[in-house]
Amino acid sequence: MILVTGGAGFIGTHVCIALLDAGLDVVVLDNLSNSNRASLERVEAICGRSVIFRHADIRDEEAICGTLRACGVTAVIHLAGLKAVGQSNAQPVTYYENNVLGTMRLVSAMMRANVKTLVFSSSATVYGVPKYLPLDERHPLDPTNPYGRTKRVIEEILMDLCRSDDSWCIGNLRYFNPVGAHDSGLVGEDPLGVPSNLVPFVAQVAIGRRERLQIWGNDYDTPDGTGIRDYIHVVDLAAGHLSVLRHLGQPGLITINLGTGKGSSVLDVVRTFEKVSGRSIPYEVMERRAGDVAVCLADPAFAKQVLGWTSTRSLEQMCADHWRWQLRNPNGYHCDDLAKAVGRPKRVRHVRSSVAEPGEKRQRA
């Protein structure tokens, strides 16, 4: 049994699908502050298998410990946390509380339950302004915003944990920019409020939910002046989690980039989305955001060497899959015909925490 924290979110649902399709059993712990339980019903519909759901917050150590013991969990994939760079600049203490304290509570619960296999969702933001490109795992860490600093602190905690107890097996995954959706069109990225990521914002403009896209800066030292990122299909990313979980047979901590090694600018994404959707994406250029860098590009060679994992899906497929999700679910998971959309799947087994969930909103890392 694998526990997935934040498993009802964008990355979490796709990781759950990868695990279930591989024949593994899954329990999800999520407080649903920025997700919808309907996403797990759709996961069940896709896979034809059930998911155990625990409604609890990542900072609730007792709920986590109880779940680990009651469900016979053998490994944890930790995705829960706040993740918006801009929001982290405005609310740094909230980010440290959710991301760092939440991870410490999770690790404490795992120690109590004697579960010592962990896959952690880190981020390429730990690298900060690149000193060289592409970014490999040896690149110095110097994050430029509170979100990235919370990830760096957590990485250091996990390294110290492994030094203190050599029975831990930890995979530290540094994501680049996950986009796309499952090819069924049943699960995808459904942010609450204004999207903080580029592709869902572009899609909401294309579908008519928003008037225009804001591009944060067009004066970077890049070919078209807009920021360049390494976009990775979320299905490829989910496969990377399964690969590292299978790899964690020996004690210690291993750090691995999950990216494509190919960069696309903001305008590249806009043009590609216009191509696959057949719709115009109006935009306006805004001032740069604090903490953003011009180019962030992965060196994925280590993942291929150690895990045999590589990304396989192009930017055009990422945009096409997200557009399929958006067209089928113009209002995300908040639709009136959910049962019809997913073929009336069996309900998710639900266990409610006896402790009230804190009120802060949480996004999936």
Secondary structure, 3 states (H helix, E strand, C coil): CEEEECCCCHHHHHHHHHHHHCCCCEEEEECCCCCCCHHHHHHHHHHCCCCEEEECCCCCHHHHHHHHHHHCCCEEEECECCCCHHHHHHCHHHHHHHHHHHHHHHHHHHHHHCCCEEEEEEEHHHHCCCCCCCECCCCCCCCCCHHHHHHHHHHHHHHHHHHHCCCCEEEEEEECEEECCCCCCCCCCCCCCCCCCHHHHHHHHHHCCCCCEEEECCCCCCCCCCCEECEEEHHHHHHHHHHHHHHCCCCEEEEEEECCCCCEEHHHHHHHHHHHHCCCCCEEEECCCCCCCCEECECCHHHHHHHCCCCCCCHHHHHHHHHHHHHHCCCCCCCCCHHHHCCCCCCCEEEECCCCCCCCCCCEC
